[in-house]
């Protein structure tokens, strides 16, 4: 089995290439979570108003 050596810049480039989709997914999940948090907050406000 032969090992291929890469320099630091090649490693960084490869790592960036692999992480871009993950960063995108994390950003999308954060957006969804923000929406869910906002919706939950509004739900709690409505339930509080109804309880009064």
DRENPA-3360 file (N, C-alpha, C; in nm, 2 decimals, always signed):
BEGIN
1 = XXXXXXXX = +0.08/-0.12/+0.00/+0.00/+0.00/+0.00/+0.09/+0.12/+0.00 ~ +0.07/+0.21/-0.10/+0.15/+0.33/-0.10/+0.08/+0.45/-0.04 ~ +0.15/+0.53/+0.03/+0.09/+0.65/+0.09/+0.13/+0.77/+0.00 ~ +0.03/+0.85/-0.03/+0.05/+0.97/-0.11/+0.07/+1.09/-0.01 ~ +0.17/+1.16/-0.03/+0.20/+1.28/+0.05/+0.14/+1.40/-0.01 ~ +0.08/+1.49/+0.07/+0.02/+1.61/+0.02/+0.08/+1.72/+0.11 ~ +0.09/+1.84/+0.05/+0.13/+1.95/+0.13/+0.02/+2.02/+0.21 ~ +0.05/+2.11/+0.29/-0.05/+2.18/+0.38/-0.16/+2.25/+0.30;
9 = XXXXXXXX = -0.12/+2.32/+0.19/-0.22/+2.39/+0.11/-0.32/+2.29/+0.04 ~ -0.27/+2.18/-0.01/-0.35/+2.07/-0.07/-0.45/+2.02/+0.04 ~ -0.40/+2.00/+0.16/-0.48/+1.94/+0.27/-0.59/+2.04/+0.30 ~ -0.56/+2.17/+0.31/-0.66/+2.27/+0.34/-0.76/+2.28/+0.24 ~ -0.72/+2.27/+0.11/-0.81/+2.28/+0.00/-0.91/+2.16/+0.00 ~ -0.85/+2.04/+0.03/-0.93/+1.92/+0.03/-1.03/+1.93/+0.15 ~ -0.98/+1.97/+0.26/-1.07/+1.98/+0.38/-1.18/+2.08/+0.36 ~ -1.15/+2.20/+0.30/-1.25/+2.30/+0.26/-1.36/+2.24/+0.17;
17 = XXXXXXXX = -1.31/+2.17/+0.07/-1.40/+2.10/-0.03/-1.50/+2.01/+0.04 ~ -1.45/+1.94/+0.14/-1.54/+1.84/+0.21/-1.63/+1.91/+0.32 ~ -1.59/+2.02/+0.37/-1.66/+2.09/+0.47/-1.77/+2.18/+0.42 ~ -1.76/+2.23/+0.30/-1.86/+2.32/+0.25/-2.00/+2.27/+0.25 ~ -2.02/+2.15/+0.21/-2.16/+2.09/+0.22/-2.21/+2.08/+0.36 ~ -2.12/+2.05/+0.45/-2.15/+2.04/+0.59/-2.19/+2.17/+0.65 ~ -2.11/+2.28/+0.62/-2.15/+2.41/+0.66/-2.28/+2.46/+0.61 ~ -2.31/+2.42/+0.49/-2.44/+2.45/+0.43/-2.55/+2.39/+0.51;
25 = XXXXXXXX = -2.54/+2.26/+0.54/-2.64/+2.18/+0.61/-2.66/+2.24/+0.75 ~ -2.55/+2.28/+0.82/-2.56/+2.34/+0.95/-2.64/+2.47/+0.94 ~ -2.61/+2.55/+0.84/-2.67/+2.68/+0.83/-2.82/+2.66/+0.81 ~ -2.86/+2.56/+0.72/-3.00/+2.53/+0.70/-3.07/+2.48/+0.83 ~ -3.00/+2.40/+0.90/-3.06/+2.35/+1.03/-3.08/+2.46/+1.13 ~ -2.99/+2.56/+1.13/-3.00/+2.67/+1.22/-3.12/+2.76/+1.18 ~ -3.14/+2.78/+1.05/-3.25/+2.85/+1.01/-3.38/+2.79/+1.05 ~ -3.39/+2.66/+1.03/-3.51/+2.58/+1.07/-3.53/+2.59/+1.22;
33 = XXXXXXXX = -3.43/+2.58/+1.29/-3.44/+2.58/+1.44/-3.49/+2.72/+1.48 ~ -3.44/+2.83/+1.42/-3.49/+2.96/+1.45/-3.64/+2.98/+1.42 ~ -3.68/+2.92/+1.31/-3.82/+2.93/+1.28/-3.90/+2.85/+1.39 ~ -3.86/+2.73/+1.42/-3.93/+2.65/+1.52/-3.93/+2.72/+1.66 ~ -3.82/+2.78/+1.70/-3.82/+2.86/+1.82/-3.92/+2.97/+1.82 ~ -3.92/+3.05/+1.71/-4.01/+3.16/+1.70/-4.16/+3.11/+1.70 ~ -4.19/+3.00/+1.63/-4.32/+2.94/+1.63/-4.36/+2.90/+1.77 ~ -4.27/+2.83/+1.84/-4.30/+2.79/+1.98/-4.32/+2.91/+2.07;
41 = XXXXXXXX = -4.25/+3.01/+2.06/-4.27/+3.13/+2.14/-4.41/+3.19/+2.12 ~ -4.45/+3.20/+1.99/-4.58/+3.25/+1.96/-4.69/+3.16/+2.02 ~ -4.67/+3.03/+2.01/-4.76/+2.93/+2.06/-4.78/+2.95/+2.21 ~ -4.67/+2.97/+2.28/-4.67/+2.99/+2.43/-4.74/+3.12/+2.46 ~ -4.72/+3.23/+2.38/-4.80/+3.35/+2.40/-4.95/+3.33/+2.38 ~ -4.99/+3.26/+2.28/-5.13/+3.24/+2.26/-5.19/+3.16/+2.37 ~ -5.12/+3.05/+2.41/-5.17/+2.97/+2.52/-5.18/+3.05/+2.65 ~ -5.09/+3.14/+2.68/-5.09/+3.22/+2.79/-5.21/+3.32/+2.79;
49 = XXXX = -5.24/+3.37/+2.67/-5.35/+3.46/+2.65/-5.48/+3.39/+2.67 ~ -5.49/+3.27/+2.62/-5.61/+3.19/+2.64/-5.64/+3.15/+2.78 ~ -5.53/+3.12/+2.85/-5.54/+3.08/+2.99/-5.59/+3.20/+3.08 ~ -5.56/+3.32/+3.04/-5.61/+3.44/+3.11/-5.75/+3.46/+3.09;
% end
